[in-house]
Structure formats: C-alpha cells, structure tokens
C-alpha cells in the first residue's frame, strides 16, 4: 500500500469537527471502533471493559477533535488517536487498581507496562494500532467491492490471497485453470487498491 493509501482521509477528519455531520461520524466509528477494540482486547482488556474504554476514546475524540491540527507527517491523526486511547487505558487501569478489581483484566500488568512504563513497548503498540487500521481499511474496501465480481472470481482471490491456499489447489477446487486464478486474483487486487485509495482520499 502506498503512502497516499495509508493515510486517514483528511476531509473526513475535518468533517468530524461538525458534531451534526452524522454521516462522517458513522464512517469514522465504522473504521476505528473495531481496530480500537482489537488493540485493547489483544493487550489485556476483557471484551466488556474494552467496549467501555473504546466508548471513552470515541467520546474524547468528539470533544477534542476541534483542536487537532495535522502536522504534515504520515498517519498524524492515528498517532493522535492512539495517544487518546493510551491515556484512556491508563486511566482505566488506575481506576481498577484503586478499586481492587484485578479480575477486570486478563493481562493488566502487560498492557500497563506497554502503555506506561516502557516506551519501546508503547511504540510497538502504536505499530499494532497502525497495522490494525490498515487491515480494517482493507476489510471495508473488500466488503464494498465484493458485489462487483462473480463468486468464482472472488473465491479465487480470497482463497489464494487471504486464505493462503496455493494457486494449484484453488484452481482444482474451483475448476479453473491456474492462469484464470492469477487473472481473477489480479483483477480483484487492482480494484481493491483503487477502492482503498478512494476511501483514503488525501493524505493526512
């Protein structure tokens, strides 16, 4: 994915500054809430707690997005969003400790170290957040273009590119030649790249 397609669409972020733009907020939540939940869940929070913290993050974005300004570097908005998530998780962990609720976490000490005590671990979590964003973007694009292709074309792409099956196995399973599998996969990948670029729009 090129630099342009890896960025949060600036126009969407600008629209978030209007609390009445429900379409922008719907799109934003659809992209970011799943990746926030996955990041929190993979790093120690149980599902119910991850959802609570995710809602706090989204509320903080709604409150503070007016003050966000792009810094001209790639993924600046996501770094800003990650800092909000980091701060909300730390507050959550502090609250849990004060109330002696150790059972609320499956790996609380690990996430606390990653977010609070160890800069290199925090940086690795930021990288996870970025990777989750890219994967979420691909999921969204794939869902949107799925109906444009015949089922056999889509399955050839999905099984060979996503499921990791060999071209020969996919060809045998779908009753296609290996050449047709390559062509089908290339068609979907090319369309997917275009759709990702369209979703991203201008670089942040």
C-alpha positions, 0 to 999 in steps of 0.5 A: 500500500502506498503512502497516499493509501495509508493515510486517514482521509483528511476531509473526513477528519475535518468533517468530524469537527461538525458534531451534526455531520452524522454521516462522517461520524458513522464512517469514522466509528465504522473504521476505528471502533473495531481496530480500537477494540482489537488493540485493547482486547489483544493487550489485556482488556476483557471484551466488556471493559474494552467496549467501555474504554473504546466508548471513552476514546470515541467520546474524547475524540468528539470533544477534542477533535476541534483542536487537532491540527495535522502536522504534515507527517504520515498517519498524524491523526492515528498517532493522535488517536492512539495517544487518546486511547493510551491515556484512556487505558491508563486511566482505566487501569488506575481506576481498577487498581484503586478499586481492587478489581484485578479480575477486570483484566486478563493481562493488566500488568502487560498492557500497563507496562506497554502503555506506561512504563516502557516506551519501546513497548508503547511504540510497538503498540502504536505499530499494532494500532497502525497495522490494525487500521490498515487491515480494517481499511482493507476489510471495508474496501473488500466488503464494498467491492465484493458485489462487483465480481462473480463468486468464482472470481472472488473465491479465487482471490480470497482463497489464494490471497487471504486464505493462503491456499496455493494457486494449484489447489484453488484452481482444482477446487474451483475448476479453473485453470491456474492462469484464470486464478492469477487473472481473477486474483489480479483483477480483484487486487487492482480494484481493491487498491483503487477502492482503498485509495478512494476511501483514503482520499488525501493524505493526512 
